Amino acid sequence: MSAIIQMPVTSGECRVVPTDEAIAYLKQQGVFLHEAEGVTIPSQFAQGYPLTTGEVIVVENGWRDDSPALIFSTVTAFEACCHADYFPLPPAYLTWPEAHAQDVRRFLTHSAVYAVPLRNVLGLDAPFPTLAACEAAFARVRTYIRKKSLPWEMREPIAFAFGLAAAQFCVVHWGLSCSFRKTYDLYNPYYRPLLKLTHPERSANHDVHDVFSTVVHLCKPTFKADFRTFMWWLTGVSPVKQADGIPTGK
């Protein structure tokens, strides 16, 4: 079951409009972005502009037409979203990590966030019980997420889900630790899982490895790496160390 997000405002208190419509409304109210001073939201990527009507118009810093803008009916509603660090956007405007932010934070104990998309799209079972199962999934996932005929919105869930499933295997069977770094899309936060070796002798460095960055590289046709190299990028455990008796699961 997915984590439930408590909405800080109702749909009647905040609506999404195209940026050009929001800018036109601001001008109608006598507010011109090149000279107005707004209130920066927690992500730092957009600002809210209070109007004499009591409304607050939130526009992305670059004023891009393809970015969603928000119109809050009251200052109180705008401040509630800033305080909650969450802005209600339609699913079409959310990236997969953003939409599943709370589930990603608990992926080590709640597998549905990665198991469901892998099963529904590719028929893969996760969590992976063995390294061989993880490698078999890698081959199928890599083929799927490199299909340029599919929009990124279809490939994105599989890429990130596989990254989480592989990370779960490494934490359970290889003894890696996992932490999270909070970062932002345009409006809302999401959490990037970071893996780190707890057995320094298995790696030449003690760096943390960003799970999401690794699987995004896997999507690129220029990424020619095999499974062991992918796991090296994911964990810091070199192919030589992987071949040298590292745990392979049950």
SULWO-V744024 format. One line per field, one symbol per residue. ss: DSSP state (2 for helix, 1 for strand, 0 for the rest). burial: + if it has 16 or more other ideal C-beta (glycine too) atoms within 10 Angstrom, else -. Layout:
ss = ???
burial = ???
This chain:
ss = 0000000000000111112222222222000000000011000001111100000111110000000111110022222222220000002220022220222220000002222222222200000001222222222222222000000222222222222222222222220011111111000011111111000222000000112222222200000000222222222000222220000010
burial = -------++---++-++-+--++-++----+-+----+--+++--++++++---+++++++-----++++++++--++++++-+-++++---+++++++++-+++-+--++-+++-++--+--+-+++--+-+++-++-+++-++---------+++++++++++++++++-++-+-+------++++-++++++++----++----+++++-++++++-------++-+++++++++--++---+----
